Structures are given as C-alpha cells and as structure tokens.
C-alpha cells in the first residue's frame, strides 16, 4: 500500500479534491500478488474549472512523476470538476479488462 498511499498524499496535496479515490487494479493484470503497478484515480476538484481534459491529465502525471518513473505501469485517470462528476455518476467508470498487453 506504499505506492497507493503516496499517490493519495500527492493528489490530495496538489488538487485539494472534493473527492479522491485511488484504486489498485494490479490484481486484474499479470503481475505478482501484492503488486502496485496499475491504478485508477478519480479526482474531483474545483481546480479543474476551465482546464482542458488533456491539461488535467498532464497535471496529474506531473504530480505523480516519481511513481510513474519507479514502477507504476498504468494509470487510468478520471478528472472532473464537482459539477462534471455529479453528471457523470450515472455512467460507469469501470476499467476495461486487461488483454495481457499484446493481445487484441
């Protein structure tokens, strides 16, 4: 849980989120048990008002650059303003199944 905690601390500090959820999805992939390599983050922040989706992702990648350079292999990002999240709650934020990296 070391990596998950680092992600939570950094995103909490950098985005002052209304809602923050970090989900370790490593168990859905071909990695050793207990791995922290695949994550989904849901960040709902007022700081995203007027910020494009691409720029939101860039800011999150910048915040987590150490984790991405040292073992986090995949990061699924869902970044919303509170108003966008309220509308989005009716939709699914489920990640697609892993296809093993090189399968179609």
Residue pairs with C-beta under 8 A, 6 or more apart in sequence:
1 36
2 36
3 36
3 39
3 67
3 71
3 72
4 22
4 24
4 36
4 39
6 66
6 67
7 22
7 39
7 41
7 64
7 67
7 72
8 20
8 22
10 63
10 64
10 67
11 17
11 20
11 22
11 41
11 43
11 60
11 63
11 64
12 20
14 59
14 63
15 43
15 45
15 47
15 48
15 59
15 60
15 63
16 45
16 46
16 47
17 43
17 44
17 45
18 44
18 45
18 46
18 82
18 85
19 42
19 43
19 44
19 82
19 85
20 41
20 42
20 43
20 44
21 40
21 41
21 42
22 39
22 40
22 41
23 39
23 40
23 41
23 42
24 36
24 38
24 39
25 38
25 39
25 40
25 74
25 76
25 95
26 35
26 36
26 37
26 38
26 39
27 33
27 35
28 38
28 95
28 97
28 98
29 35
29 37
29 38
29 74
29 98
30 98
30 100
30 101
31 37
31 38
31 73
36 71
36 72
37 71
37 72
37 73
37 74
38 72
38 73
38 74
38 75
39 72
39 74
39 75
39 76
40 75
40 76
40 77
40 78
40 93
40 95
41 60
41 75
41 76
41 77
41 78
42 78
42 80
42 93
43 60
43 77
43 78
43 79
43 80
44 79
44 80
44 81
44 82
44 84
44 85
45 79
45 80
45 81
45 82
46 81
46 82
48 56
48 79
48 80
48 81
48 84
49 81
51 59
53 79
56 77
56 79
57 77
57 79
60 75
60 77
60 79
61 68
61 75
64 72
64 75
68 75
76 95
78 93
80 88
